Amino acid sequence: METNAKTGKPKISSRGGARPGAGRKKGSRDNVTIKHLLEVLDQRSGGRSYEELLVEDFLQARQTDTGLAMKYHHLIGNKLLATLNAVEVVDTESAVAQRAAAFAAALSTIVQRSNETK
């Protein structure tokens, strides 16, 4: 590490970047885990599920705070859309055969061009 010529102290950048001793130590983990959060939620709510509490809070927000209710709409809507938009792709034998033929034709073209350039 460089030292300041005037003070003799180590030069420390004031423009960001890595710092000695900064950051998470090796082997450490987050103190808060989803599992722990759900366990505490279960204990404090008398065993009610997160979904039940979310719906209850949403209904309460609809009556008292429209801004908060809109945030719940976005939260719930995004979760539902992500779940409902799951697409299952099922290939038929003819589709697989068409892809195999297209791949073979493309490979043949590549080989021909490669041979022409030699």
Sequence and secondary structure as in RCSB ss.txt:
>XXXX:A:sequence
METNAKTGKPKISSRGGARPGAGRKKGSRDNVTIKHLLEVLDQRSGGRSYEELLVEDFLQARQTDTGLAMKYHHL
IGNKLLATLNAVEVVDTESAVAQRAAAFAAALSTIVQRSNETK
>XXXX:A:secstr
  B TTT SB   SS    TT S  TT   S  HHHHHHHHHHHTTT  HHHHHHHHHHHHHHH HHHHHHHHHH
HHHHHHHHHT       HHHHHHHHHHHHHHHHHHHHHHHHH 
